[in-house]
Amino acid sequence: METTVTLDECHYQAAVKKAQELGTTPGEYIASLIDAATSTVDEILAPVREGFRSSGTTEEELDDLVARARKAIREASDNGTGQ
C-alpha cells in the first residue's frame, strides 16, 4: 500500500537534508523513522545480542570490561578535576 503524507516546508526540507546525508530518499528516511518508532526493545536489541553471542565473550568477561572502563573514566575524571 502506498499513501501520501503532507509535510510543511520546514519538515520536508529537514527530511530531504537528512536523507541526502544518509544516501537515501526522503520517503525511505521517513519510513525508517516509523520503523524505529514502532520497533520493540527486543527487535532493536536483536542485532546487539547476536553480535554478543557470536563474539564468544562471556557475561563475566563483559562485566569485567565494563568495570574496567568505568574505573578508567572515574580516574580520568578525578585527574581532570584535581581531586
C-alpha positions in Angstrom: 0.0 0.0 0.0 1.2 3.5 -0.8 -0.1 6.7 0.6 0.8 10.4 0.6 1.8 12.3 3.7 1.7 16.1 3.8 4.5 17.9 5.5 5.1 21.6 6.0 8.1 23.0 4.1 10.3 23.0 7.2 9.8 19.3 7.9 10.1 18.4 4.3 13.4 20.2 3.8 14.7 18.6 7.1 13.7 15.1 5.7 15.4 15.9 2.4 18.6 17.1 4.0 18.8 14.1 6.4 18.0 11.6 3.6 20.8 13.1 1.5 23.2 12.8 4.4 22.2 9.1 4.7 22.3 8.4 1.0 18.6 7.6 0.8 15.3 9.2 -0.4 13.1 11.3 1.9 10.4 8.6 1.7 12.8 5.8 2.8 14.2 8.0 5.5 10.7 8.8 6.9 9.8 5.1 6.7 12.9 4.3 8.7 11.7 6.7 11.4 8.4 5.0 11.6 10.0 1.6 11.7 12.3 2.8 14.6 9.4 4.3 16.4 7.3 1.2 16.2 10.0 -1.4 17.0 10.1 -3.3 20.2 13.1 -3.3 22.5 13.7 -6.9 21.6 13.7 -6.1 17.9 16.1 -3.2 18.4 18.5 -5.2 20.6 18.4 -8.4 18.5 21.5 -7.5 16.4 23.4 -6.5 19.5 22.5 -9.7 21.3 23.5 -11.7 18.2 26.8 -9.9 18.0 27.5 -10.6 21.6 26.7 -14.3 21.2 28.8 -14.6 18.1 31.8 -12.8 19.7 32.4 -15.6 22.1 32.7 -13.2 25.0 31.2 -14.4 28.3 29.0 -12.4 30.5 31.7 -12.4 33.1 34.2 -11.0 30.6 31.8 -8.3 29.6 31.2 -7.4 33.2 34.9 -7.1 33.8 35.3 -5.0 30.7 32.6 -2.6 31.8 34.0 -2.4 35.3 37.5 -1.5 34.0 36.0 1.1 31.6 34.1 2.7 34.5 37.2 2.7 36.6 39.2 4.4 33.8 36.5 7.0 33.3 36.4 7.8 37.1 40.2 8.0 37.2 40.3 10.3 34.2 37.6 12.5 35.7 39.4 12.6 39.0 42.7 13.6 37.3 40.9 16.2 35.3 39.4 17.9 38.3 42.5 17.8 40.5 40.8 15.5 43.1 
